Every structure is written in structure tokens, then in C-alpha cells.
Amino acid sequence: MLMIRKRMWAQCLGVLLLVAGLANAAPSEDVQDAVQKPVTVNINEASAEMLAAALDGIGLTRAQAIVDYRTQFGRFYSAEELSAVRGIGTNTINRNLARIRVDEHF
């Protein structure tokens, strides 16, 4: 009888630990990205902070380079034109294509 009680307690403890572990588990990376990153960003209007927050692989320094390039040369007509900004390659652009907008607001 004592052996059965010990086994039952061990099983209960195992279930409790399993449930506690699942309750404290961090959200998956995909869920975190969806919560933390805006869906799209207009590269012709966004601030450096907005660009850095929205685009994967673009930090504040590179985002400021985008803003500076836009100020010096004018608007972007396609996402691919970001490759003209020093330090931004086609891999970074391709990774962010779904997030990049170039539309104008009149």
C-alpha cells in the first residue's frame, strides 16, 4: 500500500511540474515577432525608430542611414532600391519584403 501511495504522489508531482512548466513557457518566436513588429512600414515616411522596430536585421544606425538617404535623394519607388543604402543587401531586403511599403499619401 505504501508503494502505491508513493507512486501516486510521484505521478501527481510529475503532472504538476509539467503543467507549471507549460504555464511558464515563453511564447514562440513567431508569436513574439507578430506582437513586437508592426505588420508593414512605409519606408518613405517612417522615422528611423519606426524602421528599426519594423524591419528584421535593421538596427537604429542602419535605419537612420535609410532616412538620410531618403532625405538626400528623394523617395523610394520600390523596396529593392534600399540596396542603394550602404550596408543593406538583397538578403535583408528579401527578408523584409512583406513588411516594406513605398506608397505615397496625398
C-alpha positions in Angstrom: 0.0 0.0 0.0 2.8 2.4 0.9 4.4 1.7 -2.5 1.2 2.6 -4.3 0.9 5.9 -2.4 4.5 6.9 -3.2 3.9 6.1 -6.9 0.7 8.1 -6.9 2.4 11.1 -5.3 5.2 10.8 -7.8 2.8 10.8 -10.7 0.9 13.8 -9.2 4.1 15.7 -8.7 5.2 14.9 -12.3 1.9 16.3 -13.7 2.1 19.4 -11.5 5.7 20.1 -12.7 4.6 19.5 -16.3 1.7 21.9 -16.0 3.8 24.5 -14.2 6.4 24.3 -17.0 3.9 24.8 -19.7 2.3 27.7 -17.9 5.6 29.5 -17.6 6.8 28.6 -21.1 7.8 31.6 -23.2 5.7 32.3 -26.4 7.2 31.0 -29.6 9.5 33.3 -31.6 6.8 33.7 -34.3 4.3 34.9 -31.8 6.8 37.3 -30.3 7.7 38.7 -33.7 4.0 39.2 -34.5 3.5 41.1 -31.3 6.6 43.2 -31.4 6.9 44.1 -35.0 4.5 46.2 -37.0 2.9 44.4 -40.0 4.2 46.9 -42.5 6.2 50.2 -42.6 6.3 52.9 -45.3 10.0 53.5 -46.0 9.2 56.9 -47.4 7.6 58.3 -44.3 8.8 56.3 -41.3 11.2 57.6 -38.7 14.5 55.8 -38.0 12.9 54.4 -34.8 9.9 53.0 -36.7 12.1 51.4 -39.4 14.4 49.8 -36.8 11.4 48.4 -34.9 9.6 47.1 -38.0 12.4 45.7 -40.2 14.3 42.5 -39.4 18.1 42.9 -39.4 17.9 46.7 -39.4 19.1 48.5 -36.3 18.8 52.1 -35.4 22.1 53.1 -37.2 21.1 51.4 -40.5 17.6 52.8 -40.2 19.0 56.3 -39.8 21.0 55.7 -43.0 17.8 54.9 -44.8 16.2 58.2 -43.6 19.4 60.1 -44.5 19.4 58.6 -48.0 15.8 59.4 -48.5 16.4 63.0 -47.4 19.3 63.4 -49.8 18.0 61.5 -52.9 14.2 61.5 -52.5 11.6 58.9 -52.1 12.0 55.1 -52.8 9.9 53.7 -55.6 10.5 50.1 -54.7 11.8 48.0 -51.8 14.7 46.9 -53.9 16.0 50.5 -54.0 17.0 50.1 -50.4 20.1 48.3 -51.7 21.5 51.7 -52.6 21.8 52.4 -48.9 25.2 51.4 -47.7 25.1 48.2 -45.6 21.7 47.0 -46.8 21.9 43.9 -49.0 19.4 41.9 -51.0 19.1 39.3 -48.3 17.9 41.9 -45.8 15.5 43.3 -48.4 14.1 39.9 -49.3 13.7 39.0 -45.6 11.6 42.2 -45.2 9.6 42.4 -48.5 6.3 41.6 -46.8 6.9 44.5 -44.3 8.0 47.2 -46.7 5.6 49.7 -48.3 6.5 52.6 -50.6 3.1 54.1 -51.1 2.6 57.9 -51.0 0.0 59.7 -49.0 -1.5 62.8 -50.8 
